[in-house]
Each structure stands twice: as structure tokens, then as C-alpha cells.
């Protein structure tokens, strides 16, 4: 099913040949523009640009970012929406903000379909936050787009370098991630039981597994394209690429208050350990607040949070 959907989008982009040369963002309903942004606009010429290059920032704004929706929400499970994430992360993070921070800004990388185990949906619905939802896997992204979230959408990955890069991506439902060409194992290999079918991810929605080529951008570049807003909550769930992405961030040039980092795949896909992350974030001015199952929560040293959230168990 994945191959068919991916090829249809690719063929659509190639036949229509639409480019977003108006200097504006793709409209959410413009399938050709989005398809081209996802496949046809893999632009090797961008890969030589540094992450703060104005040409790169303008390209991200003009071609790749999709604005927040103004349409009514369209959730699949309207009667029983999960606002608690996978392990209660949103409840704990909300308590860190004393359950009262309004109109904040989030970044959720690994947003999947924008509804299932979303770490950001609670803040958008109950506290009127906006933000950025990052999902490079085309099938979940197609579902994400239909949910009409009040957040920017990016159908690309965050780069593991301080420049853009084109990568091979293990498109495997919730378990998809950037493939390290130096590693014999793909990200989803660590999630699928050895006795399971490595070509089909049927745990969630029956997505078929495939390898695709995608364009990635540095997180900082995307932030600049959005005006470099204060980020109150950054959640990274990108199947082993978390540390390389964190290393690209110039923390002295951004304002990120709380980081929620999935850490159970460190050292499996890319080199680097949890200790390496700790050294990086401590040097950048953060302290480890607590763990939530497989996630680590880090807080900026000068940002005050509710200490009761440290031992809170939702």
C-alpha cells in the first residue's frame, strides 16, 4: 500500500510539474504542490548552504512549510481522543507549566498522523498553542494533513548535519527513521521482533514498509523560516537520530525551554550515547528534570517549572 501511495504522489508531481514560485507557502489543499515538496523538490543545491543562509531560509518558507489550518478539526477517533501521548508525557509537561501556559509554541518531530499518541495535541486543544509538526513519512503525513491541526506542517526530516541533506528513510509507520548508511540495520529493525515480518509494519494501521529518499533540513533553519519563535516544548521521537539532530542546534541562538527526548535508540542507528547527550545539553545550559519511561526531559536552567511535576505520575 505504501509503494502505491508514494508512487501516485510522485507521478502526480512529475505530470503536473507544479512549483511554488510565488514566494508563498504551499496551500494545504494543493496536492500537487505538497507532492512536489515531498518528492520533486529534493534540491541537491540546497545541501551546500549553511543552516542560517537566507537563500535556504527562503526556500523552506516558500516551498516546504505548510501553514496551520483554519478548517474544523477532523479527527479519526472523535469520541475518544487521546490527549495523554504514549506514556503521559503531555500531562507531565503540562504540569511543569502549572497547567496554565497559554498560546505557547511546540515542535513535535515524529508527529505521525497528528492524533495517535500525539505529544502536542493537548496543548493545542486546551491551551491554544501553535507549533510545528514534522513528519517525513508520506502515508502518516497524508493522514496528518487531513486532521486540520493549528500548527505548521513539514513533510521533511530534521537534518543530522548543520546543512540540508538528502537521505534514505526507513518508512515504517510509527517506527520510521533516517537510515545511517554506515549501519547495516535500519531504524525499524530495532522495533520489529526477530520472528516478525520485516517488510510489513502491521502493529499500527498495516503500513507497508519501504525505503524512500527525502530532503532534510536543520532544525535551526526551519525555526528561522518560522521567525525563530520561543519554543516552549520540543519533543523528538525520531527513532535514533535524536542526538545528531540535537548536535546541529546552536543553543545560544534559540530559546527552547523544555526538551522531551526519546533516548532508547541511542547508539543503535547513529553513534552516540545518553551520556553524550547529557554532556551536550548541560554545556548548552540545561538540566535533566526527570525521565518518562523511555524519554528524558531537560529544562533550560533559567526557566522555572513546577517542581511537583518531577514526581507526578498521571
N, C-alpha and C positions, 0 to 999 in steps of 0.2 A: 504493500500500500504506500509506503514512503517513497519508493522509487517512482511510482506513477505520479504522485502529487508533485514531487520535486521536478520531474521532467516536464509536467504540464506547465508549471510556473516558468521553467527555463524556456520552453518553446514559446510561451506567451510573450516573454520578454524579447526573445530574438525576432519573432514575427512582427510584433508591434513596433519594436525599436524605439520606444518612448524614452526620452531623457528628461530629467528635471533641470532644465536650463533656465528656469525663470528666477533662480536665486531663492526660491521658497522651499519649504518642506514638502514631502510627499503628502497628499491628502490620504486619509485613512482608507477611503473607498477606491482609490486609484490602484487597482490590482496590478496594472502594467508597471507603474512606477515602483511599487513595492517589490514586485518580482524582479525588476531590473536592479533595484538597490540590493536585493538579496543575492542575485546571481550575476546579472550582466554588468553590474558596476563594481566588480572586482577590478580595482585600479592599481596596477603594479607601480605606477608613477608616484603614488602617494607614499609608498613604503620607504622612500629616501628622505621624507620630511620629518623633522623633529616634532615632538608632541605639542609644542606651542607655536608652530608655524602657522601664520594667518591663512595661508592657502589651504592647509589641512583643516583648520577650524571651519572655514567657509564651506569646504566640500562636505564635511559632516553635517553642517546645518542645512545645506541646500539639497542634499541627495539622500541622506541616510536616516536622519531623525524624523519620526512621525509624531505630530503634535497630540496632546491629550484630546480625548473625545468629548464632545458636548451632547452626545446621544444618551438615551436611557441605558442604564446597566442591562446587560443581557447574560446573566449567569446561568450556568447549566443546572446547578442544584439550588434553585431559588429558595426552596423551603428549608434548607439545612446548610447554609453557607458556613464554611469553616473559617473562622477568624483567628484561629489559635496556632496556625502554622503546623509544622511537623511535630515539634516537641514542646509547644507552648512558648516559643521564642517571642511572638508579638505580645503576649500577656506580660512577660517578664520585662521586656524592653519598655512597654507602656508604663509599667510600674516604676521603672527607672525615671521616667518623665513625670511621675506622680499622677499619671492618667489624665493629664490636663494640657499637654503641649498641643496647641492648635496650629494648623497651617504650616507644619514642618515640611521637610523635603527628605525623601528616601531614595536610595538606589538599591534595586534588587537585581543582582546578576545571577542568572539561573532562575528566571521568573516562570518558566514553563508556560502554562496556559493562563496565568494570571488569576487563577482561582484555587486550584488544588494545592494544598499546603503552602499557600502564599504567606510570606512573612510581612508583606506590606499592606495587604488589603484592609486589615483592621484600622490602620492609621488613616487610610484614605476615606473609609466609610464613616468612622466615628469621630475623627479629629480633623477632617478636611485637609489632609496633607495632599501634596502632589509629589511627583518624583519621576524616576526613570526606571523602566522595566526593560531588562536586557535578556533577550532570548534568541540565540542564533540558529536553533534547530527549527527548520521550516514548518513542520507539522504542528508542534505545540504553538509556534508563533502565529500560525493561521488561526488557531483557536483563541489565542490571547487577543488578537486584533478584534475579534467579534465581541469580546466582553465589554468593550467601551469603557475601559479604565480611564480615570482622570490623571493620567501620567503620560509622559513621553515614552515612546517605544523605540527600541533599537534592535533591528534584526541581525545583529552582528555580535561578535565576541569582543571582550577586552583583550588587548594585546599583551603578550608576555614580554614585550620589549618596549623601549621608550620611543619607538617608531611604529607606524602601522605595519602589519604583516598579513600575508595570505597563508592560511594554514589548512591542513586536513583536519576534519572534525568528525568525531565518532557520534553520529546521530542515532541516539539510543534512548529515546523517551526521556524520563527523569534522570537517566544515568549518562547522558551525553556530555562530551567534553573535548577539549583540544587534544589532538594526538601529538605526542612528542616523537619526532622522527628518530630519536636516539634510543627509544624504548620499544621493545618487542611487544609490549602489552598496550592495548587501548584502554581508555578510562573505564568503559563499562565492563571490561573483563574482570574488574575487581568487585563488581556488584552481582555478577551472574554466577550462580553455583556451578561448580565444575561439571555437574551432571546435567546442567541445563542446556538449552539450545542457544548458542552464542549468536545466532543470526536473527533471533526474534525476541523482542522485549515485550512479553505479554503480561507482565506484572501490572502495568498501567496502560490501559486503552489499546493494547495489542499493536503498538507501533512496531513496524518492521525496522530492522537495524541496517544502516548504510553508512558509508564514508562519503562525506561531501567536502567541497572546497569553499572556504568562506574568507571574507575580509574581516580583519580585526583592527581595532583602534585602541590606543592608550586611553585608559580611564580619564586621565587628566585632559586629554584632547576633547573628549566628549563633554566633560564638565565645562571647559572653556566655551564650547559650542552652545552650552545652555546658560552662559553668563556667569559661570563659576559660583553658583549659589552655595550657601552653607548647607552641608549635608548633615542632617541630624541622625540619620540611621543608614549605614551602609551594610548590606548583607551580601556576602559572597558565598555562593554554593555552586562552584564551577568544576567539580569533580577532579581535583588535583592540581588545578592551575592557580589556586589562590595565592600562594607565595610569590610566584613570578609576577603576577599582576600587582600585588602589594609593593613589590620592589620598584615598580615603574612610577609610583606616585611621589611627586615632590611635596612632601607633607608640609613644608614651610610655605607653600603657595596655595594651599587649600584649607578649608575649615570643615573637617569631618569630626563629629562629636563622638559617635558610638560606632564601633565596628563589630559585626557578628560574622565570624569566620568559621566555615566548616573545615575541620582540620584532620579528619580521619583518613584522608588520602595523601597526606604529605609524604613525600619520598617515594610514592608508588609510580606516579606518572612523570613528574619532574623532580629534579634534585632539590633537597632542602628539607629541613625538619621543623617540628614545632618549636624547638629551641631557637632555630634560625629566625622564625617569625617573631619570637619573643624579643630577641636582640634587636631586630629591625624596629618593632613598634615601641619598645622602650626608648630607643635612641630618637625616635620620631616624636616622643612626648606623650606616650600612652601608658596606661597601667591595666593589668589583667583584672577585670572586675569579678568574673565568675565563668563557669562552664555551664552549658545547657546541652546535656547529652554529648553529641559529637561536635558541638560548636564551642568556640571560645569567644567571649565578649570582652572587648577592650574599650576603654574610655579615655578621652583626652584629659590630660592632667588638670587643666584649668576649668573643666566642665563639671558642674555639680549635679549629681544624680541622687535619687532616693536610696539611702543605704539599706533600707528594708528589703529592697529588691534582690540583695545579694543572696539571701537565704529563702526567697519566695519560691514556693512550689505550687504552681497552678493545678 
